[in-house]
């Protein structure tokens, strides 16, 4: 019963997915291992890939269009700022490895992040209700 409910909630989360502000950090962490000597390329690819998939309103939230989102605006435009935030995401080694695995298996990079999150939510719910 619990697994059915969790599966339904996971599917609902997939149908109502949100591309949020931490996605660039996870993608940047993944792409850094692929392009270790080209941080500018990592930043550009990260935001280009998100822009291809994310709904326009969610993408504008990620890049910080609103005046008070100054750090997000710097991350988009300034490679040094973008790179300096990556260690906060790179500390989650297993999470980055899972994202990389799903990316290598053929998912788009933003979808790899979302899929990893969905799996995490499912297992968190499972452990919450079982334990």
N, C-alpha and C positions, 0 to 999 in steps of 0.2 A: 504494500500500500504506500509506504513512504517513498519507495523508489519511483513509483508511478507519479506521485505528486511532484517529486523533485525533477523527474524527466519532463513533466508538463511545464513546470516553472522554468526549467532550462530552455525549453523550446519557446516559451513566451518571451524570455529574455533575448533569445536570438531574433525573434520576430520584431522586437522593440529595441534593437541594439542601439547603443549610444557610443559615438566616437568622442572620447573625452580628452581632457588636457594632458593625461599621462601617456597617451599613445605615442606622441613624438619621442618621449624619453625611452620607451621600450624599443621602438623601431630604430632609433638612433643607436642604442646599445647593440642591437642585432647587426645593423649595417656597419658599425665600427669594426666588428670582427671580419667582415667581408672586405672592407676598404680601410685598413688601419692607417694608411698614410695620406688619406684624403678626407679630412674632416668637413671641408666645404661640400664635397660631393655627398657625404653622409647626410648633412643638413638638407641639401636640396632634394635628394631622393626621398628622404623621410616625408617632407611636406608635400612633394608631388604625388607620392603614393596615397597619402591620406586624402588629398584633394580629389583624386580620381574616384574614390569610393564614398566618402562621407557626404551626407546631405549638406547643402550650402550653409544652412544655419548652424549646424554643428561644426563645420570647418571654420566658419568665421569666429566661433567661440574658441576653437583651438588656437587660432592665430592671434587672438586678442584684439579684435577690431574696436571693442569698446575702450574708451579713454583710460579707464582705471586698470586695464590689463597690460600694463607696461612691461612686466617681465616676459609675457608671452610674445609681445611684439619684438622684443630684443632677441628671443630665441629664434624667431623666424628669419630675422634680418642679419643677425650677427653670429658668425660661426663660433667665435670664442665663447660667447654666452651660452649658445646651444651645447657646446662640448663640455662646459663647466658643470652643467646640470646632470650630465649622463651618469656620473658615479652614484647618484641617488637611486638610479634604476639598475645599474650594473651589479649592485650588491645582491640582487635577487637572481643568482646564477641559474638555479633550476628553472625559474620562470622564463629567463632569456633563452635557455636551451630548449624549452618546450616550444616557444615561439619560433625559434630557428628550425626546429624539426618540422613543424607544421608548414612553415614557409618552404622548406626544401621538399616537402611532400606535394607541393603544388598550390597551396592556398596563397592568396595575395598577402602581402605583409600586414595590412590592417586587419584582414580577416584572421590571420594567424594569432594576432593579439587578442581579438575578440573570442576566438575559439578556445584559446588557453584560459581566458577569463571565465568562459562558460563552464569549462571542465572544473576549474577551481571552485566556482560557486556550487556546482553539483556536489562535489566531494565535501565541501564545507558544510552544506546542508545535511548530507548523509552522516557525517561525523557528529554534527550537532544533535540530530534526532536519535542516533544509535547510542551515543555515549550519554 
